[in-house]
Amino acid sequence: MIDKSDQTILRYLMGEGALTPGPLSAEYRYVKNTDGTIRWLFPKHLSRPSFLAFYSTASFRARFISGLIRLAFFIRLPGLVSSGPLSLCVTGDSKVGKVLSKYRNCSYSIFTGTVGDNRKTIVELTSNEGVTTFIKIGITDSSRALVDHEVVQLNYLNGLEFAHLVVPRVVDANRNGIVELTNIKPRHALQVASINPEHIRALAEMYRCSFRTIAWHELKLSESCRTLSARISEIDFSNSQLNFDWVIALLEKLQRLLVMLDKSHKSAVVSLSHGDFTPWNMYLAGEKVYLFDWEMSQFDVPMAFDLVHFAFQSQVMIEGAGYQEVKKELDRARNIPGFQKLTDHYGMDFNASYQFYIASTLIYYLPKYAEQSELHDQARLILDVWEDALGVCLSKGGKVFD
């Protein structure tokens, strides 16, 4: 049985008659998420698991699953790793239909996106040379806005030259939440869960083209926190997985941190930030970082934001680790050759960037998690780690790193 949200997505992508049996229907296979929704969708005759182009292999478990899927396709038994068959009709004037008419000689697969306000679908197109193109399609108003924002950011980046950073090129965009991007995955690609010199060099190139100094109050953290307080007061916690008293206590700690930051900082060194600088949004090969998914990127973000984000996301979401392991990863990263040179060159205050990350991330995610009637275990874990990090910031007066 196909989930109702998936039915809506399929009709949006393939046309209103997508699920209606008829002479134009074709057979597909799909792979489900743990919550039962469709993750990957591909034609039954697909000979290679090209949909793995969407799959991050930064962890051992992910590499093992990827290997099993490849083996099933190699022995021509893809049904072993699929959740079931599905008959669908793609109309010619639908979003997917228009893509397929443009790329008639390509095979394809579809990643239906992560359930939520920012859900996006990605169509992967494969020619004889391999995966050549990705079509990203926003499903909701907010996701369409994010896709359009990514187009703006990539058009800017496409006009620059980098030695250690590679970003997708915009092939076509309709400014209505649909963009066609090049595939930048190199032949011998790695996805790693630890910060390497390659990451430092790539970030250095981003800093070089975008750094400046602004007044601390221009970051508008206190203003954002007031908006957060108002939003929290409107949430019905009877349907929330978060305890109201715990949220209020966390909010009070956050306000104390912001008062401390406002008193101790008059300015901030800022630059372009990717916004979701994580192992699953990049590949490493040679001395380069191949970085994609620029939807969350912003200018004028305190330097080292991306580095801190990588450490939290990789250690918590991939390794299942706690605050101490995140701190150790950041201590190790700061000792990578070249990082201290960056700090000195730009006058970067790592403690300030770290605290900005903790504060801004909690401001962004706390209401989103509080509004959810079901909360994933990983969300609970990272909330606990952010809370621990916030507590350490307060107990040490902001001097977390030497």
C-alpha positions in Angstrom: 0.0 0.0 0.0 1.4 3.4 -1.0 1.5 6.1 1.6 -0.9 9.0 1.0 1.9 11.5 1.0 3.7 9.4 -1.7 0.5 9.3 -3.8 0.4 13.1 -3.7 4.1 13.3 -4.7 3.7 10.8 -7.6 0.7 12.7 -9.0 2.6 15.9 -8.7 5.6 14.5 -10.6 4.0 12.2 -13.1 0.5 13.6 -13.6 -2.9 13.2 -12.0 -3.4 9.8 -13.6 -0.1 8.4 -12.4 -1.7 5.7 -10.2 -4.5 4.9 -12.6 -3.9 1.6 -14.5 -4.0 2.0 -18.2 -2.4 1.1 -21.6 0.4 3.6 -21.0 1.3 2.3 -17.5 4.9 1.0 -17.0 6.3 -1.2 -14.3 8.6 0.2 -11.6 10.3 -1.0 -8.4 10.7 1.0 -5.3 12.8 1.0 -2.1 11.1 2.3 1.1 12.4 4.4 4.0 12.2 3.0 7.5 8.9 4.9 8.0 7.3 3.1 5.0 7.5 6.0 2.5 9.1 5.6 -0.8 12.8 6.5 -0.9 13.9 5.4 -4.4 11.8 4.7 -7.5 13.1 3.2 -10.7 11.9 1.4 -13.9 11.7 -2.3 -13.5 14.1 -2.8 -16.4 16.9 -0.7 -14.9 20.1 -2.7 -15.3 22.4 -0.8 -12.9 21.5 0.7 -9.5 22.2 4.2 -10.6 19.9 5.5 -7.8 22.9 4.9 -5.5 24.1 8.2 -6.8 21.8 9.7 -4.2 23.2 7.5 -1.4 25.9 8.6 1.0 28.4 6.0 1.9 30.3 7.8 4.6 29.6 5.1 7.2 30.5 1.4 7.2 26.8 0.4 7.4 26.0 2.6 4.3 28.9 1.0 2.3 27.6 -2.5 3.3 24.1 -1.7 2.1 25.4 -0.2 -1.1 27.4 -3.3 -1.7 24.4 -5.6 -1.2 22.3 -3.5 -3.7 25.1 -3.6 -6.3 25.4 -7.4 -5.8 21.6 -7.9 -6.3 21.7 -6.0 -9.6 24.9 -7.8 -10.7 23.2 -11.2 -10.3 20.1 -9.7 -12.0 17.9 -10.1 -9.0 17.0 -6.5 -8.1 13.8 -7.7 -6.6 15.8 -8.9 -3.6 16.5 -5.4 -2.5 13.4 -3.6 -3.6 10.3 -3.2 -1.5 7.9 -4.1 -4.2 6.6 -3.5 -7.8 4.5 -0.5 -8.7 2.6 0.3 -11.9 2.7 4.0 -12.9 1.7 6.1 -15.9 3.9 9.1 -16.7 2.0 11.7 -18.8 3.9 13.7 -21.4 3.1 17.1 -19.9 4.0 16.2 -16.3 7.3 17.3 -14.7 8.9 13.9 -15.1 7.4 13.4 -18.5 9.1 16.6 -19.8 12.4 15.4 -18.4 12.1 12.0 -20.1 11.2 13.6 -23.4 14.3 15.7 -23.3 16.6 12.8 -22.4 15.0 10.0 -24.4 18.2 7.9 -24.6 18.9 8.0 -20.8 17.9 5.6 -18.1 16.7 7.2 -14.9 15.8 6.8 -11.3 14.0 9.0 -8.8 14.8 10.0 -5.2 11.5 11.1 -3.7 13.0 13.2 -1.0 12.9 13.4 2.8 9.4 13.9 4.2 8.9 17.5 5.6 8.4 21.1 4.7 11.5 21.2 2.5 10.9 18.0 0.6 12.5 17.9 -2.9 12.6 15.2 -5.5 15.7 14.5 -7.6 15.6 12.7 -11.0 18.9 11.1 -11.9 19.7 10.6 -15.6 22.3 8.1 -16.8 23.8 7.7 -20.3 26.4 5.3 -21.5 29.0 7.4 -19.9 27.4 7.2 -16.5 25.2 9.5 -14.4 25.3 12.8 -16.3 22.5 15.0 -14.9 20.3 15.6 -11.9 17.0 17.4 -12.1 16.0 18.8 -8.7 12.2 19.5 -8.3 10.8 21.4 -5.3 7.6 19.9 -3.9 6.5 22.6 -1.4 6.6 26.3 -1.5 9.5 26.4 0.8 11.4 23.7 -1.1 10.8 25.5 -4.4 12.2 28.7 -2.8 15.3 26.7 -1.6 15.9 25.3 -5.1 15.6 28.8 -6.6 18.0 30.1 -4.0 20.5 27.4 -4.9 20.4 28.5 -8.5 21.4 32.0 -7.5 24.2 30.8 -5.3 25.6 28.4 -8.0 25.4 31.0 -10.7 27.7 33.2 -8.5 30.0 30.3 -7.8 30.1 29.2 -11.4 31.7 32.5 -12.2 34.6 31.9 -9.9 37.7 29.7 -10.3 38.8 27.3 -7.6 41.7 25.0 -7.3 40.4 22.8 -4.5 36.6 23.2 -4.7 34.3 21.8 -7.4 30.6 22.8 -7.5 27.8 21.7 -9.9 27.0 23.8 -12.9 23.5 25.0 -13.6 22.5 23.5 -17.0 18.9 24.9 -17.0 16.6 26.5 -14.4 13.0 27.7 -14.7 12.9 29.9 -11.5 9.9 27.9 -10.2 11.7 25.3 -8.1 13.2 23.2 -10.8 16.8 23.1 -11.8 19.0 20.9 -13.9 22.5 20.4 -12.6 25.7 18.6 -13.7 26.9 15.5 -11.9 30.2 16.3 -10.2 30.9 13.0 -8.6 34.5 12.0 -9.6 35.4 8.4 -10.7 37.3 7.5 -7.5 35.2 9.4 -4.9 35.3 9.1 -1.1 32.9 10.2 1.5 34.5 10.5 4.9 33.2 11.3 8.4 36.3 13.1 9.6 37.7 16.6 8.8 40.7 16.4 6.4 43.1 18.9 5.0 41.0 18.8 1.8 38.1 20.4 3.7 40.4 23.1 5.1 41.7 24.0 1.6 38.2 24.1 0.2 36.9 26.3 2.9 39.9 28.6 2.5 38.9 29.2 -1.1 35.3 30.0 0.0 36.7 32.5 2.6 39.0 34.1 0.0 36.2 35.1 -2.3 33.7 36.3 0.3 35.2 37.4 3.6 34.5 40.7 5.3 34.1 42.1 8.8 30.7 43.3 10.1 29.3 44.5 13.4 28.2 41.7 15.7 24.7 43.0 16.0 24.2 42.6 12.2 24.1 38.8 12.8 20.7 39.5 14.4 20.9 36.6 16.8 19.0 38.3 19.6 16.3 39.3 17.2 16.0 35.8 15.9 15.8 34.5 19.5 12.8 36.8 20.3 11.1 35.4 17.2 11.8 31.9 18.5 10.3 32.7 21.9 7.1 33.9 20.2 6.9 30.9 18.0 7.5 28.5 21.0 4.6 30.1 22.8 2.2 29.3 20.0 3.1 25.5 19.8 0.6 23.0 21.1 2.9 20.8 23.2 0.2 18.2 23.8 1.1 16.8 20.4 4.9 17.4 20.7 7.6 14.9 21.5 9.5 17.5 23.4 8.7 18.4 27.0 7.5 22.0 27.4 9.5 22.6 30.6 12.7 21.3 28.9 12.2 23.6 25.9 11.7 26.6 28.1 14.8 25.8 30.2 16.8 25.4 27.0 15.5 28.7 25.7 16.5 30.5 28.9 20.1 29.1 28.5 20.1 30.2 24.9 19.1 33.7 25.9 22.0 33.8 28.5 24.5 32.8 25.8 23.2 35.6 23.5 23.6 38.2 26.3 27.2 37.0 26.9 28.0 37.1 23.1 26.5 40.6 22.7 28.6 41.9 25.6 31.9 40.3 24.5 31.9 40.8 20.7 31.7 44.0 18.8 32.5 42.6 15.3 32.5 39.3 13.4 34.6 38.0 10.5 32.2 36.5 8.1 32.2 34.7 4.7 30.1 32.5 2.4 28.9 29.4 4.2 27.6 26.2 2.5 25.1 25.8 5.3 25.0 22.0 5.2 28.7 21.1 5.0 28.4 17.4 5.8 29.8 14.1 4.5 26.7 13.3 2.6 26.8 16.5 0.6 30.4 16.1 -0.8 33.0 13.8 -2.3 36.7 13.9 -1.8 39.1 12.9 -4.6 42.7 13.9 -5.1 43.1 17.2 -3.3 39.6 18.5 -4.1 36.3 18.7 -2.4 33.3 18.1 -4.7 30.5 20.0 -2.9 26.8 20.0 -3.8 23.4 20.8 -2.4 23.9 24.6 -1.9 20.3 25.3 -0.9 21.2 26.5 2.6 24.2 28.6 1.7 24.4 32.1 2.9 26.8 35.0 2.8 28.0 36.9 5.9 28.1 33.8 8.2 30.9 33.7 10.9 33.9 31.8 9.6 34.3 28.2 10.7 30.5 27.7 10.8 30.7 24.9 8.2 33.6 23.3 10.0 31.7 23.1 13.2 28.6 21.9 11.5 30.6 19.1 9.8 31.9 17.9 13.2 28.5 17.8 14.9 26.7 16.2 12.0 29.4 13.6 11.3 30.0 12.6 14.9 26.4 12.5 16.0 24.4 11.5 12.9 26.9 9.0 11.5 28.9 7.8 14.5 26.2 8.2 17.1 28.7 10.0 19.4 28.2 12.6 22.1 29.5 16.0 22.9 33.0 14.9 24.0 33.6 13.2 20.6 32.5 16.3 18.8 34.9 18.5 20.8 37.7 16.0 20.1 37.0 16.2 16.4 37.1 20.0 16.4 40.3 20.0 18.5 41.9 17.6 15.9 40.6 19.7 13.0 42.1 22.9 14.4 45.5 21.2 14.4 45.4 20.3 10.7 48.2 22.1 8.9 46.8 25.3 7.3 44.0 26.0 9.8 46.0 28.1 12.2 47.2 30.1 9.2 43.6 30.8 8.2 42.8 31.9 11.7 45.7 34.3 11.8 45.2 35.6 8.3 41.5 36.6 8.8 41.6 37.3 12.5 39.0 34.5 13.0 37.6 34.0 16.5 36.9 30.3 16.6 35.1 30.4 19.9 32.7 33.1 18.6 32.0 31.1 15.4 31.4 28.0 17.5 29.0 29.7 19.8 27.2 31.4 16.9 26.7 27.9 15.4 25.2 26.5 18.6 22.9 29.5 19.0 21.7 29.8 15.4 21.3 26.1 15.0 19.1 25.8 18.1 17.1 28.8 17.0 16.5 27.2 13.6 15.8 23.6 14.7 14.1 23.8 18.1 10.7 25.0 16.9 10.8 22.5 14.0 11.4 19.6 16.3 8.9 20.9 18.9 6.2 21.0 16.3 6.7 17.3 15.2 4.3 14.7 16.6 6.9 12.1 15.8 10.6 12.6 16.4 13.4 10.5 15.0 15.9 9.0 17.4 18.8 10.9 15.7 16.9 14.2 16.2 16.6 13.5 19.9 20.3 12.6 20.1 21.6 15.8 18.4 19.3 17.9 20.5 20.9 16.4 23.6 24.4 17.1 22.2 23.5 20.7 21.3 22.2 21.1 24.9 25.4 19.7 26.3 27.4 22.1 24.0 25.4 25.1 25.1 25.9 24.2 28.8 29.7 24.0 28.3 29.7 27.4 26.5 27.9 29.0 29.5 30.1 27.2 32.2 33.3 28.3 30.5 32.2 31.8 29.7 32.5 31.2 26.0 36.2 30.0 26.2 35.5 26.5 25.0 38.7 26.2 22.9 42.2 27.4 23.8 
